[in-house]
């Protein structure tokens, strides 16, 4: 894999709010599905703290 920050879903059993992957942004599966439906492919994204 190239070194990017990925946004991906996680199982409901996964504890959120704590690091659990290497540099990725984890979201609940239902939330990532809603986000996918709202954001066009190729849209530039800025991630802020």
Buried (B, 14 or more C-beta within 10 A) or exposed (E): EEEEEEBEBBEEEEEEEEEEEEEBEBBBEEEBEEEEEEEEEEEEEEEEE
